Amino acid sequence: MRHEPNVYTLPAELVQQPGNLPAHCSRHGNEAVKRVDFALQSKVEIEGNRALSGNVLSTTDRLGQRAKKVRVTNVKGWPLCRECVRFRAFWLTIALVMFAGGLLAFAGSLLVGIVADTSTVQAFAGVAIVGFVVMIASAFPFHRAGMARLVGAATSADGQSIVIVRPSPAFAAELPRP
C-alpha cells in the first residue's frame, strides 16, 4: 500500500476479498452499519479533441478507445456508515421520483393528447416536454448517489490497485500497513 498526503493506494486483490477493509466509513469515519459490493472503474483520458469530433464515427471511435482503456475492480464489503446509507438512499429516491414522474408526465400527456380534443394538444405537448426534461435530469441525482463518488475511490489506470482520495482518519488508521 502506497500513500501520498490524503491519497491511499490499496492492491486490487485486497479489496476483492470480503473482510479485508476497515470497520469505519471512508467518508465520515463512523462505524459501518452496512457493507456493500460494487464495481469501481478507472478514470480514462481519451486522445483527441471533443469539440472537433462531434460526428457519429468519431464518437464511436472515442467510445471504443474508452472501452479498451477502462479498468474495473469488483469491491467486496466496502463499509458504509448510517450517514452514507441515508445520503445514498435520499439521492436514489430523488432520482427515482424524477424519472418516474417525468416518464408518467411524458407518456401520459402524449396518450391524453392523442385522445383529447385538438385545442388542448399544445398544453399536452408542453407537459410532454417538461416530463422528458425531468426524466433526463434524473441522471444528476443518480450520479450523486454513485458509490465511487460516495466513497471517494477509483481503480488505478492499470487496474492493479484502488486509489482512495482523502479518506477519514479512522478509515486510514485501519488500513493495512506496507
C-alpha positions as CSV (number, residue, x, y, z in Angstrom):
1,M,0.0,0.0,0.0
2,R,1.4,3.3,-1.1
3,H,0.2,6.6,0.2
4,E,0.8,10.3,-0.5
5,P,-0.8,13.0,1.6
6,N,-4.5,12.2,1.7
7,V,-4.2,9.6,-1.1
8,Y,-4.0,5.9,-0.3
9,T,-3.5,3.1,-2.7
10,L,-4.7,-0.5,-1.9
11,P,-3.9,-3.5,-4.0
12,A,-6.9,-4.7,-6.1
13,E,-6.6,-8.2,-4.7
14,L,-7.1,-6.9,-1.1
15,V,-10.5,-5.1,-1.9
16,Q,-11.8,-8.0,-4.0
17,Q,-11.9,-10.3,-0.9
18,P,-14.6,-9.6,1.8
19,G,-13.4,-8.8,5.3
20,N,-10.2,-7.0,4.3
21,L,-11.5,-3.5,4.6
22,P,-11.7,-1.3,7.8
23,A,-14.7,-1.3,10.1
24,H,-15.2,2.5,9.6
25,C,-16.6,4.5,6.8
26,S,-14.1,6.1,4.4
27,R,-16.0,9.3,4.1
28,H,-17.1,10.1,7.7
29,G,-15.1,7.8,9.9
30,N,-18.2,6.5,11.6
31,E,-18.8,2.8,12.5
32,A,-20.0,0.8,9.5
33,V,-23.7,-0.3,9.6
34,K,-23.7,-1.8,6.1
35,R,-21.1,-3.4,3.8
36,V,-21.7,-3.2,0.1
37,D,-20.3,-4.8,-3.0
38,F,-19.8,-2.7,-6.2
39,A,-17.6,-2.2,-9.2
40,L,-15.1,0.7,-9.4
41,Q,-13.9,2.0,-12.8
42,S,-10.7,3.7,-13.6
43,K,-10.7,7.3,-14.9
44,V,-9.9,7.3,-18.5
45,E,-8.3,10.1,-20.6
46,I,-9.2,9.8,-24.3
47,E,-7.0,11.3,-27.0
48,G,-8.4,13.8,-29.5
49,N,-10.4,16.9,-29.4
50,R,-14.0,16.5,-28.3
51,A,-15.1,19.8,-30.0
52,L,-13.9,18.6,-33.4
53,S,-15.2,15.1,-33.1
54,G,-19.0,15.6,-33.0
55,N,-20.0,13.2,-35.7
56,V,-21.2,9.6,-35.2
57,L,-18.0,7.9,-36.4
58,S,-15.6,9.9,-34.2
59,T,-17.9,9.5,-31.2
60,T,-17.9,5.7,-31.8
61,D,-14.1,5.8,-32.0
62,R,-13.9,7.6,-28.7
63,L,-16.2,5.1,-27.1
64,G,-14.0,2.3,-28.4
65,Q,-10.9,4.0,-27.0
66,R,-12.6,4.3,-23.6
67,A,-13.7,0.6,-23.6
68,K,-10.2,-0.5,-24.3
69,K,-8.6,1.6,-21.6
70,V,-11.1,1.4,-18.7
71,R,-10.3,-1.0,-15.9
72,V,-12.9,-2.3,-13.5
73,T,-12.3,-3.7,-10.0
74,N,-15.1,-5.5,-8.1
75,V,-15.0,-4.4,-4.5
76,K,-16.4,-6.7,-1.8
77,G,-17.6,-5.5,1.6
78,W,-16.9,-1.7,1.5
79,P,-18.0,-0.1,4.8
80,L,-20.8,2.5,4.8
81,C,-21.9,4.4,7.9
82,R,-25.5,5.3,8.7
83,E,-25.0,8.8,7.2
84,C,-23.6,7.4,3.9
85,V,-26.5,4.9,3.6
86,R,-29.0,7.7,4.3
87,F,-27.3,10.0,1.7
88,R,-27.3,7.3,-0.9
89,A,-31.0,6.4,-0.3
90,F,-32.0,10.1,-0.4
91,W,-30.4,10.7,-3.8
92,L,-31.6,7.4,-5.3
93,T,-35.1,8.2,-4.1
94,I,-34.9,11.7,-5.7
95,A,-33.7,10.1,-9.0
96,L,-36.5,7.5,-8.9
97,V,-39.2,10.1,-8.3
98,M,-37.8,12.4,-11.0
99,F,-37.5,9.6,-13.5
100,A,-40.9,8.0,-12.8
101,G,-42.7,11.4,-12.6
102,G,-41.1,12.5,-15.8
103,L,-42.0,9.3,-17.6
104,L,-45.5,9.5,-16.3
105,A,-45.9,13.1,-17.4
106,F,-44.3,12.4,-20.8
107,A,-46.2,9.2,-21.7
108,G,-49.4,10.4,-20.0
109,S,-49.5,13.7,-21.8
110,L,-48.8,12.0,-25.1
111,L,-51.6,9.5,-24.6
112,V,-54.1,12.1,-23.4
113,G,-53.1,14.4,-26.2
114,I,-53.9,11.7,-28.8
115,V,-57.3,11.0,-27.3
116,A,-58.2,14.7,-26.4
117,D,-59.6,17.5,-28.4
118,T,-57.2,19.2,-30.8
119,S,-57.4,22.5,-29.0
120,T,-55.6,21.1,-25.9
121,V,-52.8,19.5,-27.8
122,Q,-50.3,22.4,-27.3
123,A,-50.8,22.2,-23.5
124,F,-50.1,18.5,-23.5
125,A,-47.1,19.0,-25.7
126,G,-45.7,21.4,-23.1
127,V,-46.2,18.8,-20.3
128,A,-44.6,16.1,-22.5
129,I,-41.5,18.3,-23.0
130,V,-41.3,19.1,-19.3
131,G,-41.7,15.4,-18.5
132,F,-38.9,14.5,-20.9
133,V,-36.6,17.1,-19.5
134,V,-37.2,15.9,-15.9
135,M,-36.6,12.3,-17.0
136,I,-33.2,13.3,-18.4
137,A,-32.4,15.4,-15.4
138,S,-32.9,12.4,-13.1
139,A,-29.4,11.4,-14.1
140,F,-27.9,14.1,-11.9
141,P,-29.2,12.8,-8.5
142,F,-28.5,9.3,-9.7
143,H,-24.8,10.3,-10.2
144,R,-24.7,12.0,-6.8
145,A,-25.7,8.6,-5.3
146,G,-22.9,6.7,-7.1
147,M,-20.7,4.5,-5.0
148,A,-17.4,5.8,-6.4
149,R,-18.4,9.4,-5.6
150,L,-19.7,8.4,-2.2
151,V,-16.6,6.5,-1.1
152,G,-14.0,8.7,-2.8
153,A,-12.2,5.9,-4.6
154,A,-11.4,4.8,-8.2
155,T,-9.5,2.0,-9.8
156,S,-6.0,2.9,-11.0
157,A,-5.2,3.3,-14.7
158,D,-3.5,-0.1,-14.8
159,G,-6.3,-1.9,-12.8
160,Q,-3.9,-3.2,-10.2
161,S,-5.0,-1.0,-7.3
162,I,-7.7,1.2,-5.8
163,V,-6.9,4.8,-5.2
164,I,-8.7,6.4,-2.2
165,V,-8.6,10.2,-2.0
166,R,-9.0,11.9,1.4
167,P,-10.3,9.0,3.5
168,S,-11.4,9.7,7.0
169,P,-8.7,9.3,9.7
170,A,-10.5,6.4,11.3
171,F,-10.6,4.5,7.9
172,A,-7.0,5.3,7.1
173,A,-5.8,4.2,10.5
174,E,-7.3,0.7,10.0
175,L,-5.8,0.2,6.5
176,P,-3.1,-2.5,6.3
177,R,0.5,-1.1,6.5
178,P,3.0,-1.9,3.8
